[in-house]
Amino acid sequence: MKTILIWSIIQFIFLTGTTMLFINGHQDLAGNFYDIFTAQFIIFAGHVLHFLLKKEKTRLTDTDKK
């Protein structure tokens, strides 16, 4: 769960940084940050999905043992 919190903070920083750069007229730099943000978001979504599936598998396995 700690990992998801850290990833969320990183995502927020990149998204905020990209928005600020774009507003201030640095579209080229903002585009580069946006590419990084997109890649990190895909990795983050995969990590969350893996966490949820692992948690669900554990819940189903624990139910079968009862």
C-alpha positions in Angstrom: 0.0 0.0 0.0 3.0 2.3 0.7 4.1 1.9 -2.9 0.8 3.0 -4.2 0.9 6.1 -2.0 4.4 7.0 -3.3 3.4 6.4 -6.9 0.4 8.7 -6.4 2.6 11.5 -5.1 5.0 11.1 -8.0 2.0 11.2 -10.4 0.7 14.4 -8.8 4.1 16.1 -9.0 4.5 15.2 -12.7 0.9 16.3 -13.6 1.2 19.5 -11.7 4.6 20.3 -13.2 3.4 19.6 -16.7 0.4 21.9 -16.2 2.5 24.7 -14.8 5.0 24.5 -17.6 2.3 24.5 -20.2 0.5 27.5 -18.6 3.8 29.4 -18.5 4.4 28.9 -22.3 7.0 26.0 -22.2 5.0 23.7 -24.4 8.0 21.6 -25.7 9.2 20.9 -22.2 5.6 20.2 -21.0 5.2 17.7 -23.9 8.3 15.8 -22.7 7.0 15.7 -19.1 3.6 14.6 -20.4 5.2 11.7 -22.2 6.9 10.7 -19.0 3.7 11.1 -17.0 1.8 8.9 -19.5 4.4 6.1 -19.2 4.4 6.3 -15.4 0.6 6.3 -15.3 0.5 3.1 -17.3 3.0 1.5 -15.0 1.1 2.8 -12.0 -2.2 1.5 -13.3 -0.6 -1.9 -13.9 0.8 -2.0 -10.3 -2.6 -1.1 -8.8 -4.3 -3.7 -10.9 -1.7 -6.3 -9.8 -2.2 -5.3 -6.2 -6.0 -5.6 -6.5 -5.9 -8.9 -8.3 -3.5 -10.3 -5.7 -5.7 -9.1 -2.9 -8.8 -10.6 -4.5 -7.0 -13.9 -5.1 -6.0 -14.0 -1.4 -9.6 -13.3 -0.4 -10.9 -16.1 -2.5 -8.3 -18.5 -1.3 -9.1 -17.6 2.4 -12.8 -18.1 1.7 -12.1 -21.6 0.3 -10.2 -22.7 3.4 -13.1 -21.9 5.8 
